[in-house]
Amino acid sequence: MAFVGFPLSGFAWDGPGGEPTWYATSPGAGRGFCGDCGSRVCALDDGSDAVFVTIMSLDDDRVFVPRNQHFRDDAVSWLPQVPEPTAAV
């Protein structure tokens, strides 16, 4: 699943569904889901200064290019991996 991070300052839910339905999926980890279909749309951990939104839930996902990849050892073999970052991301 691909996410893009946005600073919480100035961030607003302005789509037709409004703010997602929030669930604490583990201690300190909140996940937002679409209230209509149940799709996961974001992640917001306690104390974070950014919300991470799934790229496919955005109106225009073509403007984002992955810069980092987590859980490389668990990636499917047929999907090209994102190159290792050269600087801290």
C-alpha positions in Angstrom: 0.0 0.0 0.0 1.4 3.4 -1.0 1.1 6.4 1.3 2.0 10.1 1.0 2.6 12.2 4.1 1.1 15.6 4.7 1.8 17.9 7.6 -1.1 18.2 10.0 -0.8 21.9 10.1 -3.1 23.2 7.3 -4.4 19.7 6.4 -8.1 19.4 6.0 -10.5 16.6 4.8 -12.3 18.3 1.9 -13.6 15.4 -0.1 -17.3 14.5 -0.4 -17.0 11.9 2.4 -15.4 14.3 4.9 -13.1 13.0 7.6 -12.7 9.2 7.7 -13.9 6.9 10.5 -11.1 6.3 12.9 -10.0 3.1 14.6 -7.2 2.5 17.0 -5.6 -0.5 15.3 -2.9 -0.9 17.9 -1.8 1.2 20.9 -0.8 4.6 19.6 -1.8 3.8 16.0 -4.9 5.3 14.4 -6.2 4.2 11.0 -8.8 6.0 9.0 -11.4 4.2 6.9 -14.0 5.3 4.4 -17.4 5.4 6.2 -19.2 4.2 3.1 -17.1 1.3 1.8 -14.6 0.6 4.6 -11.5 1.1 2.5 -8.4 2.2 4.4 -7.6 5.8 3.5 -5.0 7.0 6.0 -2.8 6.5 9.0 -2.2 8.9 11.9 -0.1 7.8 14.9 -0.2 9.4 18.3 2.2 12.3 18.5 2.9 12.5 14.7 3.0 15.8 13.0 1.9 14.3 9.7 -1.0 12.2 8.4 -0.3 9.5 5.8 -2.9 9.2 3.1 -3.2 6.2 0.7 -2.2 7.5 -2.7 -5.0 5.7 -4.4 -7.6 7.6 -2.4 -6.5 11.0 -3.8 -8.2 12.7 -6.7 -4.9 12.8 -8.7 -2.4 10.2 -7.7 -0.2 10.7 -10.7 1.8 13.6 -9.1 3.4 11.4 -6.5 6.5 9.2 -7.1 7.5 6.7 -4.3 10.8 7.7 -2.5 11.0 4.9 0.0 9.8 1.4 0.6 9.3 -0.4 3.8 9.1 -4.2 4.4 11.2 -4.9 1.3 11.7 -8.5 2.3 8.0 -9.1 2.2 7.4 -7.4 -1.2 5.9 -9.4 -4.1 8.5 -10.6 -6.5 6.8 -9.3 -9.7 6.6 -5.6 -8.6 9.8 -3.6 -9.1 11.2 -2.2 -5.8 11.6 1.4 -5.1 15.4 2.2 -5.2 17.0 2.5 -1.8 16.9 6.1 -0.6 20.3 7.9 -0.5 19.3 10.3 2.2 17.1 10.1 5.2 13.4 10.2 4.2 
